[in-house]
């Protein structure tokens, strides 16, 4: 979901698109989109600090493109080569490309960036925002799994081939549909490690759909532990993405927003063996940042393996296709 300050603009765009129509035929192949980037060398403004608790800041980029579709990123997943990525936007586009590093291994840019419209189950690219508001993405063998809010669902696309294909099927997201908020639904989908407590099951977590106690709805969607659990919500933060660490723990990216303090973000780690039907889970905060740091509307998260075997955490922001916000990609090393 986009940050609150961009809602009027996005509603205006949606209204204009709806006026033009609601569907178009099967989408063409992905189109190349040039991207420029500016390196980010410090995370905390005015400071050379690199260690932040159990995380080391490695660098980042502020990137942009003349193609307005390169933005609005709501989730990102990297391939096994730790270089190529697949991302989705909440405007209903696939974005693929590769990261570029300098001789020191620092992020310097993006290459081979291509964009294609996502296709719905009927074989059409829906122009309606409520139909194709893609929020969560997970990749596993042969599948690209996407969660949508607006019309809540989790669709599975073939991988490779998602750029030109309709979803092959949908997943049962277990959570009662009436419990999902229209603009705070299934924000996260993540695939657990096969050798972990959840034996490779897909997990979903809502952004702002809460129970009577104020806890977020979440669910294990497959396997022997299939069922609903809850994630403790700490106001003013909402979950925007999640990924499993190699040891089976779940890393959550969360965002806050207010007109007085702007945007904030934090990373929280949930113990993997605490996730089970009926459980209420919580965990330690690894990182918390406000506007005094190099952040924006942080929505996407993934992990890759560094050349030294360490776990790298990569975060991306959603610029809401607004000139007032930035597309950021930040990289940290988990130092423990």
Secondary structure per residue as TSV (DSSP state, phi and psi in degrees):
chain	resnum	aa	ss	phi	psi
A	1	X	-	360.0	144.9
A	2	X	-	-76.9	158.8
A	3	X	-	-66.7	153.3
A	4	X	G	-59.8	-34.3
A	5	X	G	-67.4	-15.4
A	6	X	G	-97.7	0.8
A	7	X	H	-58.9	-46.6
A	8	X	H	-59.0	-42.7
A	9	X	H	-61.4	-45.2
A	10	X	H	-66.8	-38.9
A	11	X	H	-63.3	-38.3
A	12	X	H	-64.7	-43.1
A	13	X	H	-61.3	-45.2
A	14	X	H	-60.2	-42.3
A	15	X	H	-62.9	-41.4
A	16	X	H	-63.8	-41.2
A	17	X	H	-67.5	-39.2
A	18	X	H	-63.9	-34.2
A	19	X	H	-63.7	-32.7
A	20	X	H	-78.4	-20.8
A	21	X	-	146.2	175.9
A	22	X	S	-121.2	-11.2
A	23	X	E	-155.4	156.1
A	24	X	E	-139.9	161.3
A	25	X	S	-64.0	177.8
A	26	X	S	-49.1	138.8
A	27	X	-	-74.3	154.3
A	28	X	-	-76.8	177.6
A	29	X	S	-63.7	163.2
A	30	X	-	-64.2	141.8
A	31	X	E	-104.1	141.9
A	32	X	E	-71.9	136.8
A	33	X	-	-130.2	114.3
A	34	X	-	-66.8	142.8
A	35	X	-	-132.5	136.5
A	36	X	E	-111.5	155.0
A	37	X	E	-144.6	148.0
A	38	X	E	-118.0	127.0
A	39	X	E	-64.6	146.4
A	40	X	E	-113.3	117.2
A	41	X	-	-103.5	-18.4
A	42	X	-	-129.2	144.3
A	43	X	S	-93.0	-42.8
A	44	X	B	-95.9	126.6
A	45	X	T	-58.6	131.7
A	46	X	T	72.6	15.3
A	47	X	-	-137.3	146.0
A	48	X	-	-94.0	9.6
A	49	X	-	-58.1	134.6
A	50	X	-	-119.0	-22.7
A	51	X	E	-96.0	127.0
A	52	X	E	-131.6	89.6
A	53	X	T	62.9	-121.9
A	54	X	T	-91.3	12.8
A	55	X	E	-121.0	143.0
A	56	X	E	-115.0	125.4
A	57	X	E	-76.3	125.4
A	58	X	E	-103.1	-16.2
A	59	X	E	132.4	-179.5
A	60	X	E	-171.7	-175.3
A	61	X	E	-140.2	150.6
A	62	X	E	-109.2	111.8
A	63	X	E	-118.9	155.4
A	64	X	E	-153.5	165.3
A	65	X	-	-148.0	153.2
A	66	X	S	-71.2	-16.0
A	67	X	S	-85.1	112.1
A	68	X	T	-64.7	-12.8
A	69	X	T	-77.1	-16.4
A	70	X	S	-82.5	86.8
A	71	X	-	163.1	-176.6
A	72	X	-	63.6	27.1
A	73	X	E	-69.9	126.3
A	74	X	E	-109.0	-16.9
A	75	X	E	-162.2	151.2
A	76	X	E	-141.5	143.2
A	77	X	E	-137.2	136.3
A	78	X	E	-98.4	149.7
A	79	X	-	-77.5	174.6
A	80	X	T	-64.4	-20.7
A	81	X	T	-76.2	-4.4
A	82	X	S	63.1	17.6
A	83	X	S	-127.3	-47.3
A	84	X	E	-82.3	143.5
A	85	X	E	-135.8	158.8
A	86	X	E	-123.9	132.4
A	87	X	E	-131.8	161.3
A	88	X	E	-125.9	153.0
A	89	X	E	-115.5	155.1
A	90	X	T	-77.9	6.3
A	91	X	T	-96.2	3.1
A	92	X	S	86.5	37.5
A	93	X	E	-122.8	147.3
A	94	X	E	-87.1	139.0
A	95	X	E	-130.2	123.4
A	96	X	E	-124.3	158.9
A	97	X	E	173.0	-164.8
A	98	X	E	-139.0	149.9
A	99	X	E	-86.3	151.8
A	100	X	E	-117.3	136.3
A	101	X	E	-122.4	155.9
A	102	X	-	-88.4	-174.0
A	103	X	T	-63.6	-22.9
A	104	X	T	-89.3	-0.6
A	105	X	S	86.1	9.5
A	106	X	-	-85.7	147.4
A	107	X	E	-61.6	133.3
A	108	X	E	-129.7	-16.8
A	109	X	E	177.0	-173.1
A	110	X	E	-125.5	145.6
A	111	X	E	-132.6	163.6
A	112	X	E	55.3	35.1
A	113	X	E	-77.0	127.1
A	114	X	E	-134.0	150.7
A	115	X	E	-131.0	140.6
A	116	X	E	-146.8	145.3
A	117	X	E	-70.3	142.3
A	118	X	-	-74.9	153.4
A	119	X	-	-117.5	138.2
A	120	X	-	-87.0	-179.6
A	121	X	T	-65.5	-20.5
A	122	X	T	-90.2	-0.3
A	123	X	S	91.4	16.3
A	124	X	-	-119.4	150.8
A	125	X	E	-87.5	110.1
A	126	X	E	-79.4	126.3
A	127	X	-	-78.4	-25.1
A	128	X	-	-62.6	126.1
A	129	X	T	-58.8	-38.2
A	130	X	T	-67.4	-18.3
A	131	X	T	-89.8	-34.6
A	132	X	-	-125.3	34.7
A	133	X	E	-81.8	82.4
A	134	X	E	-76.5	131.0
A	135	X	E	-124.0	-38.9
A	136	X	E	-121.6	146.6
A	137	X	E	-139.9	137.6
A	138	X	E	-140.5	145.5
A	139	X	E	-117.9	136.5
A	140	X	E	-147.6	175.6
A	141	X	T	-48.6	112.0
A	142	X	T	80.3	2.2
A	143	X	E	-136.9	139.4
A	144	X	E	-114.8	114.1
A	145	X	E	-103.9	124.1
A	146	X	E	-126.1	131.2
A	147	X	E	-101.0	142.9
A	148	X	E	-124.1	147.0
A	149	X	E	-116.5	171.0
A	150	X	T	96.4	-87.7
A	151	X	T	-97.9	96.1
A	152	X	T	-62.4	128.8
A	153	X	E	-171.5	164.6
A	154	X	E	-127.1	112.9
A	155	X	E	-104.8	148.1
A	156	X	E	-115.2	121.0
A	157	X	E	-104.7	152.7
A	158	X	E	-71.0	142.2
A	159	X	S	-136.0	110.1
A	160	X	S	-77.6	167.7
A	161	X	-	109.4	-1.0
A	162	X	G	-62.8	-26.8
A	163	X	G	-64.2	-27.3
A	164	X	G	-122.5	16.6
A	165	X	-	-123.2	152.1
A	166	X	-	-82.7	161.4
A	167	X	-	-62.8	143.5
A	168	X	S	-80.9	-26.8
A	169	X	E	-168.3	172.4
A	170	X	E	-119.0	154.2
A	171	X	-	-98.7	147.7
A	172	X	-	-72.0	115.8
A	173	X	-	-90.4	7.4
A	174	X	-	68.8	-44.4
A	175	X	S	-66.6	132.7
A	176	X	-	-56.4	131.4
A	177	X	G	-56.6	-35.3
A	178	X	G	-68.9	-13.2
A	179	X	G	-86.4	-8.9
A	180	X	S	-92.8	128.7
A	181	X	-	-77.2	149.2
A	182	X	T	-61.5	-36.9
A	183	X	T	-120.2	32.9
A	184	X	S	-156.2	39.3
A	185	X	S	-89.1	-134.2
A	186	X	E	-77.2	86.1
A	187	X	E	-82.1	-23.3
A	188	X	E	-130.7	132.4
A	189	X	E	-129.4	136.6
A	190	X	E	-144.9	144.3
A	191	X	E	-99.9	124.0
A	192	X	-	-77.1	156.6
A	193	X	-	-62.9	140.5
A	194	X	T	-61.5	-34.3
A	195	X	T	-94.5	14.8
A	196	X	S	-97.7	-176.7
A	197	X	T	-58.1	-28.7
A	198	X	T	-100.0	6.5
A	199	X	T	42.6	49.5
A	200	X	T	84.2	8.3
A	201	X	-	-71.1	152.4
A	202	X	E	-82.7	138.1
A	203	X	E	-121.4	141.8
A	204	X	E	-126.7	147.9
A	205	X	E	-136.5	136.1
A	206	X	E	-80.0	152.0
A	207	X	E	-76.7	-48.5
A	208	X	E	-147.7	27.7
A	209	X	E	-97.3	112.0
A	210	X	E	-119.6	158.1
A	211	X	-	-88.0	-173.2
A	212	X	T	-66.5	-17.4
A	213	X	T	-95.6	1.8
A	214	X	S	85.3	14.6
A	215	X	-	-97.0	149.2
A	216	X	E	-76.7	138.1
A	217	X	E	-72.4	139.5
A	218	X	E	-150.7	164.5
A	219	X	E	-157.8	145.3
A	220	X	E	-88.9	126.3
A	221	X	-	-96.9	-6.6
A	222	X	S	-148.2	168.3
A	223	X	S	79.5	-174.8
A	224	X	T	-66.1	-20.3
A	225	X	T	-104.0	21.7
A	226	X	-	-58.4	131.3
A	227	X	E	154.9	176.0
A	228	X	E	-86.5	137.1
A	229	X	E	-131.9	176.6
A	230	X	E	-125.6	149.6
A	231	X	E	-114.4	125.8
A	232	X	-	-60.1	129.0
A	233	X	-	-102.5	132.2
A	234	X	-	-114.2	101.6
A	235	X	T	-55.6	135.8
A	236	X	T	-101.4	20.9
A	237	X	-	-87.1	141.8
A	238	X	E	-121.9	145.6
A	239	X	E	-74.4	131.2
A	240	X	E	-117.2	-19.2
A	241	X	E	-168.0	167.5
A	242	X	E	-157.7	153.4
A	243	X	E	-152.1	148.2
A	244	X	E	-86.7	135.7
A	245	X	-	-76.7	162.0
A	246	X	T	-56.8	-29.0
A	247	X	T	-83.5	1.0
A	248	X	S	97.7	-6.3
A	249	X	-	-73.5	152.7
A	250	X	E	-103.7	123.3
A	251	X	E	-99.8	124.4
A	252	X	E	-111.2	135.4
A	253	X	E	-98.1	131.9
A	254	X	E	-130.0	152.4
A	255	X	E	-132.9	146.5
A	256	X	E	-126.4	159.4
A	257	X	E	-153.1	136.9
A	258	X	E	-148.4	156.1
A	259	X	T	-71.9	-20.1
A	260	X	T	-87.4	-39.1
A	261	X	T	-109.9	-5.9
A	262	X	E	77.8	-149.9
A	263	X	E	-92.9	153.0
A	264	X	E	-137.6	164.9
A	265	X	E	-147.1	158.0
A	266	X	E	-153.7	159.1
A	267	X	E	-115.2	130.6
A	268	X	E	-127.4	138.2
A	269	X	E	-109.6	126.4
A	270	X	E	-105.9	129.4
A	271	X	-	-63.5	129.0
A	272	X	G	-62.0	-35.5
A	273	X	G	-78.4	-0.6
A	274	X	G	-90.8	-10.8
A	275	X	-	-86.1	115.3
A	276	X	-	-162.1	160.0
A	277	X	T	-55.5	134.0
A	278	X	T	86.2	-8.1
A	279	X	-	-81.3	152.8
A	280	X	E	-111.5	115.8
A	281	X	E	-109.5	151.1
A	282	X	-	-151.7	174.0
A	283	X	E	-168.7	178.6
A	284	X	E	-74.4	147.7
A	285	X	E	-89.0	119.0
A	286	X	E	-84.6	-31.5
A	287	X	E	-156.8	138.8
A	288	X	E	-139.2	135.0
A	289	X	E	-144.6	151.9
A	290	X	-	-124.4	-160.2
A	291	X	T	-70.2	-4.8
A	292	X	T	-80.8	3.8
A	293	X	B	-122.8	167.8
A	294	X	S	-80.1	71.2
A	295	X	-	-129.0	168.6
A	296	X	S	-144.9	-138.7
A	297	X	S	-82.6	81.6
A	298	X	E	-75.1	119.3
A	299	X	E	-126.6	-22.4
A	300	X	E	-118.3	148.7
A	301	X	E	-149.3	138.1
A	302	X	E	-154.6	169.6
A	303	X	E	-122.7	149.4
A	304	X	E	-136.1	165.7
A	305	X	E	-96.0	126.8
A	306	X	-	-75.3	166.4
A	307	X	T	-62.6	-20.8
A	308	X	T	-92.4	6.2
A	309	X	S	86.5	-1.2
A	310	X	-	-76.1	162.7
A	311	X	E	-89.2	122.0
A	312	X	E	-103.4	139.9
A	313	X	E	-112.3	126.0
A	314	X	E	-117.4	129.0
A	315	X	E	-115.5	143.6
A	316	X	E	-130.1	154.0
A	317	X	E	-109.4	161.2
A	318	X	-	-109.1	114.5
A	319	X	-	-84.2	2.9
A	320	X	T	54.2	23.1
A	321	X	T	49.4	38.1
A	322	X	-	-114.7	137.3
A	323	X	T	-69.1	-12.0
A	324	X	T	-82.6	-11.0
A	325	X	S	-122.1	172.7
A	326	X	-	-126.5	150.5
A	327	X	E	-92.4	113.1
A	328	X	E	-117.1	147.8
A	329	X	E	-131.3	119.9
A	330	X	E	-119.0	144.7
A	331	X	E	-125.6	133.5
A	332	X	E	-128.3	155.2
A	333	X	E	-108.2	130.6
A	334	X	E	-77.1	116.8
A	335	X	-	-93.6	-12.6
A	336	X	-	-72.2	360.0
